[in-house]
Amino acid sequence: MRACGGGPDLYFQWEAASGGQALLGTETLAIRLFNAGYGLKKAVLEIDGLDASGREIFSIRQTAEELPRGREHRMEVPSYEVPSDPADLAVTLLSADLGEDA
């Protein structure tokens, strides 16, 4: 897992929603978040798809209603929001409220 920008102790991993690598470049993307820090609520995340040279090819925002401490949360980016197959993703926490286990 890799660290999310803007969120200490928040990590992500991505793959095709069917599991593993995307085969056609048109699959829905699955993002697994792991929160190793304080519990968060209403976490607004920016997901940037990058091409092989590191240039942004798409940027979307999604909200995770709850990111409890020590748990994983799965999000999906629908294929219709992905104009081309990304070589990499960057996930940044833009804002969040502290959760009950903070």
Secondary structure as the mmCIF struct_conf table of DSSP 4:
data_model
#
loop_
_struct_conf.conf_type_id
_struct_conf.id
_struct_conf.beg_label_comp_id
_struct_conf.beg_label_asym_id
_struct_conf.beg_label_seq_id
_struct_conf.end_label_comp_id
_struct_conf.end_label_asym_id
_struct_conf.end_label_seq_id
STRN STRN1 ARG A 2 ALA A 3
HELX_LH_PP_P HELX_LH_PP_P1 CYS A 4 CYS A 4
STRN STRN2 GLY A 5 GLY A 5
TURN_TY1_P TURN_TY1_P1 GLY A 6 GLY A 6
TURN_TY1_P TURN_TY1_P2 PRO A 8 ASP A 9
STRN STRN3 LEU A 10 ALA A 16
TURN_TY1_P TURN_TY1_P3 ALA A 17 SER A 18
BEND BEND1 GLY A 19 GLN A 21
BEND BEND2 LEU A 23 GLY A 25
BEND BEND3 GLU A 27 GLU A 27
HELX_LH_PP_P HELX_LH_PP_P2 THR A 28 THR A 28
STRN STRN4 LEU A 29 ASN A 35
BEND BEND4 GLY A 37 TYR A 38
STRN STRN5 LEU A 40 LEU A 50
TURN_TY1_P TURN_TY1_P4 ALA A 52 SER A 53
BEND BEND5 GLY A 54 GLY A 54
STRN STRN6 GLU A 56 LEU A 67
TURN_TY1_P TURN_TY1_P5 ARG A 69 GLY A 70
STRN STRN7 ARG A 71 VAL A 77
HELX_RH_3T_P HELX_RH_3T_P1 SER A 79 GLU A 81
BEND BEND6 PRO A 83 SER A 84
BEND BEND7 ALA A 87 ALA A 87
STRN STRN8 ASP A 88 LEU A 98
TURN_TY1_P TURN_TY1_P6 GLU A 100 ASP A 101
#
